[in-house]
């Protein structure tokens, strides 16, 4: 885990700017596609998915569910299934 006190102020500002940009992009999107499975980078994707769910933006999880809250997402196994699910929404 990253200790926030060890993050230089400029790096912390960059992360905040990226987070704000990500939320604006999600807010302006028709859906969010989450690539599930690899937990090399845990956490952030679930924050973004939760934000989309709270805004009633459809969330499609391509691959494995990695978090219990993803029960609110539509699980798809292939790109073809994803495209069908998006088209039907």
C-alpha positions as CSV (number, residue, x, y, z in Angstrom):
1,X,0.0,0.0,0.0
2,X,1.2,3.5,-0.8
3,X,1.8,5.9,2.1
4,X,0.3,9.2,1.1
5,X,2.9,11.1,3.1
6,X,5.6,9.6,0.8
7,X,4.0,10.9,-2.4
8,X,5.5,14.1,-3.5
9,X,2.8,16.9,-3.6
10,X,3.2,17.2,-7.4
11,X,2.5,13.5,-7.9
12,X,-0.5,13.6,-5.6
13,X,-1.9,16.5,-7.6
14,X,-1.4,14.5,-10.8
15,X,-3.3,11.6,-9.4
16,X,-6.1,13.9,-8.3
17,X,-6.3,15.4,-11.7
18,X,-6.5,12.0,-13.3
19,X,-9.2,10.9,-11.0
20,X,-11.3,14.0,-11.7
21,X,-10.8,13.5,-15.5
22,X,-11.8,9.8,-15.1
23,X,-15.0,10.7,-13.3
24,X,-15.9,13.4,-15.9
25,X,-15.3,10.8,-18.7
26,X,-17.5,8.3,-16.9
27,X,-20.2,10.9,-16.3
28,X,-20.3,11.7,-20.0
29,X,-20.3,8.0,-21.1
30,X,-23.1,5.8,-22.2
31,X,-21.6,2.8,-20.3
32,X,-18.5,1.6,-18.6
33,X,-16.6,-1.5,-19.6
34,X,-14.6,-3.1,-16.8
35,X,-12.0,-5.6,-17.7
36,X,-12.1,-8.1,-14.8
37,X,-9.7,-10.7,-13.6
38,X,-6.1,-9.5,-13.2
39,X,-5.8,-8.0,-9.7
40,X,-2.4,-6.5,-10.4
41,X,-4.0,-3.1,-10.0
42,X,-6.8,-3.6,-7.4
43,X,-9.2,-1.0,-6.1
44,X,-9.4,1.9,-8.5
45,X,-11.5,0.2,-11.1
46,X,-14.1,-0.6,-8.5
47,X,-14.3,3.0,-7.4
48,X,-15.0,4.0,-11.0
49,X,-17.5,1.2,-11.4
50,X,-19.3,2.3,-8.2
51,X,-19.4,5.8,-9.5
52,X,-21.0,4.7,-12.8
53,X,-23.5,2.4,-10.9
54,X,-24.5,5.3,-8.6
55,X,-25.1,7.5,-11.7
56,X,-27.2,4.7,-13.4
57,X,-24.6,4.2,-16.1
58,X,-24.6,0.6,-17.2
59,X,-21.5,-1.3,-16.2
60,X,-20.3,-4.3,-18.3
61,X,-17.8,-6.6,-16.7
62,X,-15.8,-8.4,-19.3
63,X,-14.2,-11.5,-17.7
64,X,-14.1,-12.4,-14.0
65,X,-15.9,-10.7,-11.2
66,X,-13.2,-9.5,-8.8
67,X,-15.4,-7.8,-6.3
68,X,-18.8,-8.4,-4.6
69,X,-20.3,-5.1,-5.7
70,X,-19.9,-6.2,-9.3
71,X,-23.2,-8.1,-8.9
72,X,-24.7,-4.7,-10.1
73,X,-22.8,-5.1,-13.4
74,X,-23.7,-7.2,-16.4
75,X,-21.2,-9.9,-16.8
76,X,-20.1,-10.8,-20.4
77,X,-17.6,-13.4,-21.4
78,X,-16.7,-12.3,-24.9
79,X,-16.4,-9.1,-27.0
80,X,-19.3,-10.4,-29.1
81,X,-21.5,-10.7,-25.9
82,X,-20.4,-7.3,-24.8
83,X,-21.5,-5.7,-28.1
84,X,-24.8,-7.5,-28.0
85,X,-25.4,-6.3,-24.4
86,X,-24.6,-2.7,-25.2
87,X,-26.8,-2.8,-28.3
88,X,-29.8,-4.1,-26.3
89,X,-29.5,-1.5,-23.6
